Amino acid sequence: MSKKIIIPTILFIAVFILSFIILFENKEDNLPNNTAEENQQTEESQIILFYGDGCPACAVVEDYIGENNIQERVEFEQKEVYYNKKNADELSEKAKTCGISANSIQIPFLWDGSKCFVGSQTIIDFFNQKLK
């Protein structure tokens, strides 16, 4: 009598698991096929300003951004690097693409998607150019 219950239960579980496997595979097929290169191009097309809390040169850029409403006029992201290792690692990667060694990186540092800009006046000049 117990065999009559066990066999249908095992069959039910097997069908249930198979249904989930098939469903999961179909969802993967419907996902967009973004390659790593496409993701990198999207990531690199955005402007990123790297700064450090307490950095005097960064404060100059921050004041300029606030006084000129730059965030409302130019789309860019700001990332703090003193207290955020992930952001600091990303800064190192961007600097490396510009030929800047890890021990030569300075902030404020701006990545425009292809070029690096270092120093408050250089970054202010970049934003002024963007506004034209």
FIKOL-786969 format. One record per atom (N, C-alpha, C, O, CB): residue in one letter; atom name; x, y, z. Coordinates in Angstrom, 1 decimal, padded with zeros to 4 digits, always signed. Each point is the difference from the previous one (the first is absolute). Glycine has a CB too. Example, Ala and Ser with C-alpha at 12.3 -4.5 7.8 and 13.67 -1.06 7.14 Angstrom:
2
 r  a   east  north     up
 A  N +013.2 -005.7 +007.8
 A CA -000.9 +001.2 +000.0
 A  C +000.9 +001.2 +000.0
 A  O +001.0 +000.0 +000.7
 A CB -002.9 -001.2 +000.5
 S  N +001.5 +002.3 -001.9
 S CA +000.9 +001.1 +000.0
 S  C -000.8 +001.1 +000.8
 S  O +000.5 +001.1 +000.1
 S CB +000.7 -001.7 -002.3
This chain:
132
 r  a   east  north     up
 M  N +000.8 -001.2 +000.0
 M CA -000.8 +001.2 +000.0
 M  C +000.9 +001.3 +000.0
 M  O -000.4 +001.0 -000.6
 M CB -001.4 -002.3 +001.8
 S  N +002.9 +001.2 -000.5
 S CA +000.8 +001.2 +000.0
 S  C +000.7 +000.2 -001.3
 S  O +000.3 +001.2 -000.4
 S CB +000.1 -001.6 +002.8
 K  N -000.2 -000.6 -003.3
 K CA +000.5 +000.2 -001.3
 K  C -001.0 +000.8 -000.9
 K  O +000.5 +000.7 -000.8
 K CB +000.8 -002.9 +001.0
 K  N -002.6 +002.0 +000.1
 K CA -000.9 +000.8 -000.8
 K  C +000.0 +001.5 +000.2
 K  O -000.3 +000.8 -000.8
 K CB -001.2 -002.8 +000.9
 I  N +002.0 +002.4 +001.1
 I CA +000.1 +001.4 +000.4
 I  C +001.4 +000.5 -000.5
 I  O +000.1 +001.1 -000.4
 I CB -001.7 -001.4 +002.4
 I  N +002.6 -000.5 -001.8
 I CA +001.4 +000.5 -000.2
 I  C +000.2 +000.2 -001.5
 I  O +000.6 +001.1 -000.4
 I CB +000.2 -002.4 +002.4
 I  N -001.2 +000.4 -002.9
 I CA +000.3 +000.2 -001.4
 I  C -000.7 +001.2 -000.6
 I  O +000.7 +000.8 -000.7
 I CB -000.5 -003.3 +000.5
 P  N -001.4 +002.8 +000.5
 P CA -000.6 +001.2 -000.5
 P  C +000.6 +001.3 +000.5
 P  O +000.1 +001.0 -000.6
 P CB -002.2 -002.2 +000.3
 T  N +002.5 +001.1 +001.6
 T CA +000.7 +001.2 +000.6
 T  C +001.3 +000.3 -000.7
 T  O +000.3 +001.1 -000.2
 T CB -001.4 -001.7 +002.4
 I  N +001.9 -000.5 -002.4
 I CA +001.3 +000.2 -000.7
 I  C -000.3 +000.6 -001.4
 I  O +000.8 +000.9 -000.5
 I CB +000.2 -002.8 +001.8
 L  N -002.0 +001.3 -002.0
 L CA -000.3 +000.5 -001.4
 L  C -000.4 +001.5 +000.1
 L  O +000.4 +000.8 -000.9
 L CB -001.1 -003.1 +000.2
 F  N -000.1 +002.7 +001.7
 F CA -000.5 +001.3 +000.1
 F  C +001.2 +001.0 +000.2
 F  O +000.1 +001.0 -000.6
 F CB -002.3 -001.9 +001.5
 I  N +003.1 +000.5 +000.0
 I CA +001.2 +000.8 +000.3
 I  C +000.9 +000.1 -001.2
 I  O +000.5 +001.1 -000.3
 I CB -000.6 -001.8 +002.7
 A  N +000.3 -000.3 -003.2
 A CA +000.8 +000.0 -001.2
 A  C -000.6 +000.9 -001.0
 A  O +000.7 +000.8 -000.6
 A CB +000.0 -003.1 +001.1
 V  N -002.0 +002.3 -000.7
 V CA -000.7 +000.9 -001.0
 V  C +000.1 +001.4 +000.5
 V  O +000.2 +000.9 -000.8
 V CB -001.8 -002.7 +000.2
 F  N +001.4 +002.0 +001.9
 F CA +000.1 +001.4 +000.6
 F  C +001.4 +000.6 -000.2
 F  O +000.1 +001.1 -000.5
 F CB -001.8 -001.8 +002.2
 I  N +002.7 -000.1 -001.5
 I CA +001.4 +000.5 -000.2
 I  C +000.3 +000.3 -001.4
 I  O +000.6 +001.0 -000.4
 I CB +000.1 -002.3 +002.4
 L  N -001.1 +000.4 -002.9
 L CA +000.2 +000.1 -001.4
 L  C -000.7 +001.3 -000.5
 L  O +000.5 +000.7 -000.9
 L CB -000.3 -003.2 +000.6
 S  N -001.4 +002.8 +000.8
 S CA -000.7 +001.2 -000.4
 S  C +000.8 +001.3 +000.3
 S  O +000.0 +000.9 -000.8
 S CB -002.2 -002.2 +001.2
 F  N +002.7 +001.3 +000.8
 F CA +000.9 +001.1 +000.4
 F  C +001.2 +000.2 -000.9
 F  O +000.4 +001.1 -000.3
 F CB -001.2 -001.4 +002.7
 I  N +001.4 -000.8 -002.7
 I CA +001.2 +000.0 -000.9
 I  C -000.3 +000.6 -001.3
 I  O +000.7 +000.8 -000.5
 I CB +000.2 -002.8 +001.7
 I  N -002.0 +001.5 -001.8
 I CA -000.4 +000.5 -001.3
 I  C -000.4 +001.5 +000.0
 I  O +000.3 +000.7 -000.8
 I CB -001.1 -003.0 +000.2
 L  N +000.1 +002.7 +001.7
 L CA -000.4 +001.3 +000.1
 L  C +001.2 +000.9 +000.2
 L  O +000.0 +001.1 -000.6
 L CB -002.2 -001.8 +001.6
 F  N +003.2 +000.3 -000.2
 F CA +001.2 +000.8 +000.2
 F  C +000.7 +000.2 -001.3
 F  O +000.5 +001.1 -000.3
 F CB -000.4 -001.9 +002.6
 E  N +000.1 -000.3 -003.1
 E CA +000.7 +000.1 -001.3
 E  C -000.7 +000.9 -000.9
 E  O +000.7 +000.8 -000.8
 E CB +000.1 -003.1 +001.1
 N  N -002.1 +002.4 -000.4
 N CA -000.7 +000.9 -000.9
 N  C +000.2 +001.4 +000.4
 N  O +000.1 +000.9 -000.8
 N CB -001.8 -002.7 +000.4
 K  N +001.7 +002.1 +001.7
 K CA +000.3 +001.4 +000.5
 K  C +001.4 +000.4 -000.4
 K  O +000.1 +001.2 -000.4
 K CB -001.7 -001.5 +002.3
 E  N +002.6 -000.5 -001.9
 E CA +001.3 +000.3 -000.4
 E  C +000.0 +000.4 -001.5
 E  O +000.8 +000.9 -000.4
 E CB +000.2 -002.4 +002.2
 D  N -001.7 +000.8 -002.6
 D CA -000.1 +000.2 -001.4
 D  C -000.6 +001.4 -000.3
 D  O +000.3 +000.6 -001.1
 D CB -000.5 -003.1 +000.7
 N  N -000.7 +003.0 +001.2
 N CA -000.7 +001.2 -000.2
 N  C +000.9 +001.2 +000.5
 N  O -000.4 +001.2 -000.3
 N CB -001.8 -002.4 +000.4
 L  N +003.2 +001.0 +000.6
 L CA +000.9 +001.1 +000.5
 L  C +000.7 +000.6 -001.2
 L  O +000.4 -000.7 -000.9
 L CB -000.2 -000.4 +003.2
 P  N +000.1 +002.4 -002.3
 P CA +000.8 +000.6 -001.1
 P  C +001.4 -000.5 +000.1
 P  O +000.5 -000.3 +001.0
 P CB -002.0 +002.4 -001.0
 N  N +002.1 -002.2 -001.2
 N CA +001.3 -000.5 -000.1
 N  C +001.0 +001.1 +000.0
 N  O +000.6 +000.3 -001.1
 N CB -001.4 -002.3 -000.2
 N  N +001.0 +002.6 +002.4
 N CA +001.0 +001.1 +000.1
 N  C +001.4 -000.7 +000.2
 N  O +000.2 -000.8 +000.9
 N CB -001.9 +002.5 +000.0
 T  N +002.6 -001.3 -001.7
 T CA +001.4 -000.5 +000.2
 T  C +000.7 +000.9 +001.0
 T  O -000.5 +001.1 +000.3
 T CB +000.5 -002.1 -002.7
 A  N +001.1 +000.5 +002.9
 A CA +000.8 +000.8 +000.9
 A  C +000.5 +001.3 -000.6
 A  O +000.1 +001.0 +000.6
 A CB +000.6 -003.1 +000.5
 E  N -000.4 +002.0 -002.4
 E CA +000.4 +001.2 -000.7
 E  C -001.1 +001.1 -000.1
 E  O +000.3 +001.1 +000.2
 E CB +001.3 -002.6 -001.6
 E  N -002.8 +001.0 +001.2
 E CA -001.1 +001.0 -000.1
 E  C -000.2 +000.6 +001.4
 E  O -000.3 +001.2 +000.1
 E CB -000.8 -002.5 -002.0
 N  N +001.1 +000.5 +002.9
 N CA -000.1 +000.5 +001.4
 N  C +001.1 +001.0 +000.3
 N  O -000.3 +001.0 +000.7
 N CB -000.8 -003.1 +000.0
 Q  N +002.3 +001.8 -001.1
 Q CA +001.1 +000.9 +000.3
 Q  C -000.2 +001.3 -000.8
 Q  O +000.3 +001.1 +000.6
 Q CB +001.2 -003.0 -000.2
 Q  N -001.9 +001.9 -001.6
 Q CA -000.3 +001.2 -000.8
 Q  C -001.0 +000.9 +000.7
 Q  O +000.1 +001.2 +000.1
 Q CB +000.5 -002.4 -002.2
 T  N -001.7 +000.6 +002.6
 T CA -001.0 +000.7 +000.7
 T  C +000.6 +000.6 +001.2
 T  O -000.3 +001.2 +000.3
 T CB -001.5 -002.7 -001.2
 E  N +002.5 +000.8 +001.7
 E CA +000.6 +000.5 +001.2
 E  C +001.0 +001.1 -000.3
 E  O +000.0 +001.0 +000.8
 E CB -000.3 -003.3 +000.3
 E  N +001.1 +002.2 -002.1
 E CA +001.0 +001.0 -000.3
 E  C -000.6 +001.2 -000.6
 E  O +000.7 +001.1 +000.0
 E CB +000.9 -002.9 -000.4
 S  N -002.8 +001.8 -000.1
 S CA -000.6 +001.2 -000.6
 S  C -000.5 +001.0 +001.0
 S  O -000.3 +001.1 -000.4
 S CB -000.3 -002.5 -001.5
 Q  N +000.6 +001.1 +003.2
 Q CA -000.4 +000.9 +001.0
 Q  C +001.2 +000.7 +000.6
 Q  O +001.1 -000.5 +000.1
 Q CB -003.1 -000.9 +000.3
 I  N +001.7 +002.6 +000.1
 I CA +001.0 +000.9 +000.6
 I  C +000.0 -000.4 +001.5
 I  O -001.1 +000.0 +000.7
 I CB +000.9 +001.9 -002.4
 I  N +001.4 -002.1 +002.3
 I CA +000.1 -000.3 +001.4
 I  C +001.0 +000.9 +000.6
 I  O +001.1 +000.1 -000.4
 I CB -001.7 -002.5 +000.0
 L  N +000.2 +003.1 +001.5
 L CA +000.9 +000.8 +000.8
 L  C +000.4 -000.7 +001.3
 L  O -000.9 -000.3 +000.8
 L CB -000.2 +002.4 -001.8
 F  N +002.3 -002.4 +001.1
 F CA +000.5 -000.7 +001.2
 F  C +000.6 +001.1 +001.0
 F  O +000.7 +000.9 -000.5
 F CB -000.2 -003.1 -000.8
 Y  N -000.9 +002.1 +002.5
 Y CA +000.4 +001.0 +001.0
 Y  C +000.2 -000.7 +001.4
 Y  O -000.3 -001.2 +000.1
 Y CB -001.0 +003.0 -001.4
 G  N +001.9 -001.1 +002.2
 G CA +000.2 -000.5 +001.3
 G  C -000.6 +001.0 +001.0
 G  O +000.2 +001.2 -000.1
 G CB +001.9 -002.4 -000.6
 D  N -002.8 +000.7 +001.7
 D CA -000.5 +000.8 +001.1
 D  C +001.2 +000.6 +000.8
 D  O +000.9 -000.7 +000.4
 D CB -003.0 -000.7 -000.2
 G  N +002.0 +002.8 -000.1
 G CA +001.1 +000.7 +000.7
 G  C +001.1 +000.4 -001.0
 G  O +000.9 +000.7 +000.5
 G CB -001.4 -002.0 +001.5
 C  N +000.5 +001.0 -003.2
 C CA +001.0 +000.4 -001.0
 C  C -000.2 +001.5 -000.4
 C  O -001.1 +000.3 -000.5
 C CB +001.2 -002.7 -000.4
 P  N +000.8 +003.3 +001.2
 P CA -000.2 +001.4 -000.3
 P  C -000.2 +000.3 -001.5
 P  O -000.8 +000.8 -000.3
 P CB +002.2 -000.3 +002.3
 A  N -000.7 -001.1 -002.9
 A CA -000.1 +000.2 -001.4
 A  C -001.4 -000.5 -000.5
 A  O -000.6 +000.6 -000.8
 A CB +003.1 -000.8 +000.5
 C  N -003.0 -000.9 +001.0
 C CA -001.3 -000.5 -000.4
 C  C -001.1 +001.0 +000.5
 C  O -001.0 +000.1 -000.7
 C CB +001.9 -002.5 +000.9
 A  N -000.7 +003.1 +000.9
 A CA -000.9 +000.9 +000.5
 A  C -000.1 +001.2 -001.0
 A  O -001.1 +000.6 -000.1
 A CB +001.6 -001.2 +002.5
 V  N +000.6 +001.0 -003.0
 V CA -000.1 +001.1 -001.0
 V  C -000.9 -000.5 -001.2
 V  O -000.8 +000.8 -000.4
 V CB +003.1 +000.0 +001.0
 V  N -002.2 -002.0 -001.1
 V CA -000.8 -000.5 -001.1
 V  C -001.5 -000.1 +000.5
 V  O -000.9 +000.4 -000.7
 V CB +002.9 -001.7 -000.3
 E  N -002.2 +000.8 +002.2
 E CA -001.3 -000.1 +000.6
 E  C -000.7 +001.4 +000.1
 E  O -001.2 +000.1 -000.4
 E CB +001.9 -002.1 +001.7
 D  N +000.0 +003.0 -000.9
 D CA -000.5 +001.4 +000.1
 D  C -000.4 +000.5 -001.4
 D  O -001.1 +000.5 -000.2
 D CB +002.5 -000.1 +002.2
 Y  N -000.5 -000.7 -003.0
 Y CA -000.3 +000.4 -001.4
 Y  C -001.2 -000.7 -000.5
 Y  O -000.9 +000.7 -000.6
 Y CB +003.3 -000.3 +000.2
 I  N -002.6 -001.7 +000.7
 I CA -001.1 -000.7 -000.5
 I  C -001.3 +000.5 +000.6
 I  O -001.0 +000.2 -000.7
 I CB +002.4 -002.2 +000.5
 G  N -001.4 +002.3 +001.5
 G CA -001.1 +000.6 +000.7
 G  C -000.4 +001.4 -000.5
 G  O -001.2 +000.3 -000.2
 G CB +001.8 -001.7 +002.2
 E  N +000.4 +002.2 -002.1
 E CA -000.2 +001.4 -000.4
 E  C -000.6 +000.2 -001.4
 E  O -000.7 +000.9 -000.3
 E CB +002.5 -000.3 +001.9
 N  N -001.4 -001.6 -002.5
 N CA -000.4 +000.1 -001.4
 N  C -001.0 -001.0 -000.4
 N  O -000.3 -000.2 -001.2
 N CB +002.6 +001.0 +000.8
 N  N -002.9 -001.5 +001.4
 N CA -001.1 -000.9 -000.3
 N  C +000.4 -001.0 -001.1
 N  O -000.8 -000.4 -000.9
 N CB -000.9 +002.1 +001.6
 I  N +002.9 -002.2 -000.6
 I CA +000.6 -000.9 -001.0
 I  C -000.8 -001.3 +000.0
 I  O -000.2 -000.6 -001.1
 I CB +002.5 +001.6 +001.4
 Q  N -002.7 -001.6 +000.8
 Q CA -000.7 -001.3 +000.0
 Q  C -001.3 +000.1 -000.7
 Q  O -000.5 -001.0 -000.5
 Q CB +001.6 +000.5 +002.7
 E  N -001.7 +001.7 -002.3
 E CA -001.3 +000.1 -000.7
 E  C +000.3 +000.2 -001.5
 E  O -000.9 -000.2 -000.8
 E CB -000.2 +001.2 +002.8
 R  N +002.3 -000.6 -002.4
 R CA +000.3 +000.3 -001.4
 R  C +000.8 -001.1 -000.7
 R  O +000.0 -000.1 -001.2
 R CB -000.1 +002.5 +001.8
 V  N +000.9 -003.2 +000.2
 V CA +000.9 -001.0 -000.6
 V  C -000.3 -001.3 +000.8
 V  O +000.1 +000.0 +001.3
 V CB +001.7 +001.7 -002.0
 E  N -002.1 -002.8 +000.0
 E CA -000.2 -001.2 +000.7
 E  C +001.4 -000.7 +000.4
 E  O +000.8 -000.2 -000.9
 E CB -003.0 -000.1 -000.3
 F  N +002.4 +000.1 +002.5
 F CA +001.2 -000.7 +000.4
 F  C -000.3 -000.6 +001.4
 F  O -000.9 +000.4 +000.7
 F CB +002.4 +001.2 -002.0
 E  N -000.6 -002.5 +001.7
 E CA -000.1 -000.7 +001.2
 E  C +001.2 +000.4 +000.9
 E  O +001.1 +000.2 -000.5
 E CB -002.3 -002.1 -000.6
 Q  N +001.0 +002.0 +002.4
 Q CA +001.1 +000.3 +000.9
 Q  C +000.2 -001.2 +000.9
 Q  O -000.9 -000.7 +000.5
 Q CB +000.3 +003.1 -000.5
 K  N +001.9 -002.8 +000.2
 K CA +000.4 -001.1 +000.8
 K  C +001.1 +000.3 +001.0
 K  O +001.1 +000.5 -000.4
 K CB -001.8 -002.0 -001.5
 E  N +000.4 +001.3 +003.1
 E CA +001.0 +000.3 +001.1
 E  C +001.0 -001.2 +000.1
 E  O -000.4 -001.1 +000.0
 E CB -001.4 +002.5 +001.3
 V  N +003.1 -001.1 -001.2
 V CA +001.0 -001.0 -000.1
 V  C +000.8 -000.3 +001.3
 V  O +000.6 -001.0 +000.2
 V CB -000.4 +001.6 -002.5
 Y  N -000.3 +000.4 +003.3
 Y CA +000.8 -000.2 +001.2
 Y  C -000.6 -001.1 +000.9
 Y  O +000.7 -000.8 +000.6
 Y CB -000.1 +003.2 -000.7
 Y  N -002.0 -002.5 +000.2
 Y CA -000.6 -000.9 +000.8
 Y  C -000.8 -001.1 -000.7
 Y  O -000.7 -000.8 +000.6
 Y CB +000.5 +002.6 +001.0
 N  N +000.4 -001.9 -002.9
 N CA -000.7 -001.0 -000.8
 N  C +001.0 -000.7 -000.9
 N  O +000.4 +000.5 -001.0
 N CB -002.6 +000.9 +001.0
 K  N +002.5 -002.6 +000.4
 K CA +001.1 -000.8 -000.7
 K  C -000.5 -000.3 -001.4
 K  O +000.8 +000.0 -001.0
 K CB +000.0 -001.0 +003.1
 K  N -002.0 +000.7 -002.3
 K CA -000.5 -000.4 -001.4
 K  C +000.2 +001.2 -000.9
 K  O +000.4 -000.1 -001.1
 K CB -002.1 -001.4 +002.1
 N  N +001.4 +002.7 -000.5
 N CA +000.2 +001.2 -000.8
 N  C +001.5 +000.3 -000.3
 N  O +000.4 +000.4 -001.1
 N CB -002.6 +000.5 +002.0
 A  N +003.0 -001.1 +000.1
 A CA +001.4 +000.2 -000.1
 A  C +000.6 -001.0 -001.0
 A  O +000.9 +000.4 -000.8
 A CB -000.8 +000.4 +003.2
 D  N -000.6 -002.0 -002.4
 D CA +000.5 -001.0 -001.0
 D  C -000.5 +000.4 -001.4
 D  O +000.8 -000.2 -001.0
 D CB -000.9 -001.6 +002.7
 E  N -001.1 +002.3 -001.8
 E CA -000.4 +000.5 -001.3
 E  C +000.8 +001.2 -000.5
 E  O +000.3 +000.1 -001.2
 E CB -002.6 -000.9 +001.7
 L  N +002.6 +001.7 +000.4
 L CA +000.9 +001.1 -000.3
 L  C +001.4 -000.5 -000.6
 L  O +000.5 +000.5 -001.0
 L CB -001.6 +000.9 +002.8
 S  N +001.6 -002.4 -001.1
 S CA +001.3 -000.6 -000.5
 S  C -000.1 -000.6 -001.4
 S  O +000.9 +000.2 -000.8
 S CB -000.4 -000.7 +003.2
 E  N -001.6 -000.1 -002.6
 E CA -000.2 -000.6 -001.4
 E  C -000.1 +001.1 -001.0
 E  O +000.6 -000.1 -001.1
 E CB -001.8 -001.8 +002.1
 K  N +000.5 +002.9 -000.8
 K CA -000.1 +001.2 -000.9
 K  C +001.3 +000.6 -000.2
 K  O +000.4 +000.4 -001.1
 K CB -002.8 +000.0 +001.8
 A  N +003.1 -000.2 +000.4
 A CA +001.4 +000.7 -000.1
 A  C +000.9 -000.9 -000.9
 A  O +000.8 +000.5 -000.8
 A CB -001.2 +000.6 +003.1
 K  N +000.3 -002.4 -002.1
 K CA +000.9 -000.9 -000.7
 K  C -000.2 +000.1 -001.5
 K  O +000.9 -000.1 -000.8
 K CB -001.0 -001.4 +002.8
 T  N -001.2 +001.7 -002.4
 T CA -000.3 +000.1 -001.5
 T  C +000.6 +001.3 -000.5
 T  O +000.3 +000.1 -001.2
 T CB -002.4 -001.3 +001.5
 C  N +002.4 +002.2 +000.5
 C CA +000.6 +001.2 -000.4
 C  C +001.6 +000.0 +000.2
 C  O +000.6 +001.0 -000.2
 C CB -002.8 +000.2 +000.7
 G  N +002.7 -002.3 -000.1
 G CA +001.4 -000.1 +000.2
 G  C +000.5 +000.6 +001.3
 G  O +001.2 +000.3 +000.2
 G CB -001.0 -000.3 -002.6
 I  N -001.1 +000.1 +003.4
 I CA +000.4 +000.6 +001.3
 I  C +000.2 -001.2 +000.9
 I  O -000.9 -000.8 +000.2
 I CB -000.4 +003.0 -000.6
 S  N +002.5 -002.3 +001.0
 S CA +000.2 -001.1 +000.9
 S  C -000.7 +000.2 +001.4
 S  O -000.4 +001.2 +000.3
 S CB +002.6 -001.5 -001.4
 A  N -002.4 -000.7 +001.8
 A CA -000.8 +000.0 +001.2
 A  C +000.6 +001.0 +001.0
 A  O -000.8 +000.6 +000.8
 A CB +000.1 -003.0 -001.2
 N  N +002.0 +002.5 +000.5
 N CA +000.6 +000.9 +001.0
 N  C +000.0 +001.4 -000.5
 N  O +000.5 +000.9 +000.8
 N CB +000.9 -002.8 +000.1
 S  N -001.8 +002.2 -002.1
 S CA +000.0 +001.4 -000.5
 S  C -001.4 +000.6 -000.1
 S  O -000.2 +001.1 -000.5
 S CB +002.2 -001.7 -000.8
 I  N -003.0 -000.2 +001.7
 I CA -001.4 +000.5 -000.1
 I  C -000.2 +001.1 +001.0
 I  O +000.4 +000.0 +001.2
 I CB -001.2 -002.3 -001.9
 Q  N +000.1 +003.4 +000.2
 Q CA -000.4 +001.1 +000.8
 Q  C -001.4 +000.3 -000.1
 Q  O -000.6 -000.3 -001.1
 Q CB +002.9 +001.3 +000.8
 I  N -002.9 -000.4 +001.3
 I CA -001.4 +000.4 -000.1
 I  C -000.1 +001.5 +000.2
 I  O +000.9 +000.6 +000.7
 I CB -001.7 -002.9 +000.1
 P  N -000.2 +002.9 -001.3
 P CA -001.1 -000.5 -000.7
 P  C +000.4 -000.6 -001.4
 P  O +001.0 +000.5 -000.6
 P CB -002.5 +001.2 +001.8
 F  N +000.8 -002.6 -001.6
 F CA +000.3 -000.8 -001.3
 F  C -001.3 -000.2 -000.7
 F  O -001.0 -000.4 +000.6
 F CB +003.0 -000.8 +000.5
 L  N -002.0 +001.6 -002.4
 L CA -001.2 -000.1 -000.8
 L  C +000.2 -000.9 -001.2
 L  O +001.0 +000.1 -000.7
 L CB -001.7 +002.2 +001.5
 W  N -000.2 -003.3 -001.0
 W CA +000.0 -000.9 -001.1
 W  C -001.1 +000.4 -000.9
 W  O -001.2 +000.0 +000.4
 W CB +002.2 -001.9 +000.9
 D  N -000.8 +002.2 -002.6
 D CA -001.0 +000.4 -000.9
 D  C -000.5 -001.1 -000.9
 D  O -000.8 +000.3 -000.9
 D CB +001.7 +002.0 +001.0
 G  N -000.4 -003.5 +000.1
 G CA -000.4 -001.1 -000.8
 G  C +001.2 -000.5 -000.9
 G  O +000.0 -001.1 -000.5
 G CB -002.3 +002.0 +000.5
 S  N +003.3 +000.0 -000.2
 S CA +001.1 -000.4 -000.7
 S  C +001.3 +000.8 +000.4
 S  O +001.1 -000.5 -000.2
 S CB -002.6 +000.0 -001.7
 K  N +001.3 +001.6 +002.6
 K CA +001.2 +000.8 +000.4
 K  C -000.1 +000.2 +001.5
 K  O -001.0 +000.0 +000.7
 K CB +001.2 +001.1 -002.9
 C  N +001.0 -000.8 +002.8
 C CA +000.1 +000.3 +001.4
 C  C +000.4 +001.5 +000.2
 C  O +000.8 +000.5 -000.8
 C CB -000.1 -002.9 +001.3
 F  N -001.3 +003.0 +000.5
 F CA +000.3 +001.4 +000.3
 F  C +000.3 +000.0 +001.5
 F  O -000.8 -000.5 +000.8
 F CB -000.8 +001.4 -002.6
 V  N +002.7 -000.3 +002.2
 V CA +000.5 +000.0 +001.3
 V  C +000.2 +001.4 +000.5
 V  O +000.5 +000.9 -000.7
 V CB +000.6 -003.1 +000.4
 G  N -001.6 +002.5 +001.5
 G CA +000.2 +001.3 +000.6
 G  C -001.2 +000.9 -000.1
 G  O -000.8 -000.1 -001.0
 G CB +003.2 -000.1 +000.4
 S  N -002.6 +001.1 +001.5
 S CA -001.2 +000.8 +000.1
 S  C -000.2 +000.9 -001.2
 S  O -001.1 +000.0 -000.6
 S CB +001.3 -000.1 +003.0
 Q  N +000.8 +000.8 -002.8
 Q CA -000.1 +000.9 -001.2
 Q  C -000.3 -000.7 -001.3
 Q  O -000.8 +000.4 -000.8
 Q CB +002.3 +001.2 +002.0
 T  N -000.8 -002.7 -001.4
 T CA -000.2 -000.8 -001.2
 T  C -001.5 -000.5 -000.1
 T  O -000.6 +000.0 -001.0
 T CB +003.1 -000.7 +001.0
 I  N -003.0 +000.3 +001.1
 I CA -001.4 -000.5 +000.1
 I  C -001.0 +001.1 -000.2
 I  O -001.0 -000.1 -000.7
 I CB +001.8 -001.8 +002.2
 I  N -000.5 +003.0 -000.9
 I CA -000.9 +001.2 -000.2
 I  C +000.1 +000.4 -001.5
 I  O -001.1 +000.3 -000.5
 I CB +001.5 +000.5 +002.9
 D  N +000.7 -000.8 -003.0
 D CA +000.1 +000.3 -001.4
 D  C -000.8 -001.0 -000.9
 D  O -000.6 +000.4 -000.9
 D CB +002.9 +000.6 +001.3
 F  N -002.2 -002.2 +000.0
 F CA -000.8 -001.1 -000.7
 F  C -001.5 +000.3 +000.1
 F  O -000.7 +000.0 -001.1
 F CB +002.5 -001.7 +001.6
 F  N -002.3 +002.1 +000.7
 F CA -001.4 +000.3 +000.1
 F  C -000.4 +001.3 -000.8
 F  O -001.0 +000.0 -000.6
 F CB +001.0 -001.2 +002.9
 N  N +000.9 +002.2 -002.2
 N CA -000.3 +001.2 -000.8
 N  C -000.1 -000.3 -001.5
 N  O -000.9 +000.5 -000.6
 N CB +002.2 +000.8 +002.4
 Q  N -000.4 -002.2 -002.3
 Q CA -000.1 -000.4 -001.4
 Q  C -001.3 -000.7 -000.3
 Q  O -000.6 +000.2 -001.0
 Q CB +003.2 -000.4 +001.0
 K  N -003.0 -000.7 +000.9
 K CA -001.3 -000.7 -000.2
 K  C -001.2 +000.9 +000.0
 K  O -000.9 -000.3 -000.7
 K CB +002.0 -001.6 +001.9
 L  N -001.0 +003.0 -000.5
 L CA -001.1 +000.9 +000.0
 L  C -000.2 +000.9 -001.2
 L  O -001.0 +000.6 -000.3
 L CB +001.3 -000.6 +002.7
 K  N +000.8 +000.0 -003.2
 K CA +000.0 +000.9 -001.3
 K  C -000.8 -000.7 -001.0
 K  O -000.1 +000.6 -001.1
 K CB +002.3 +000.3 +001.6
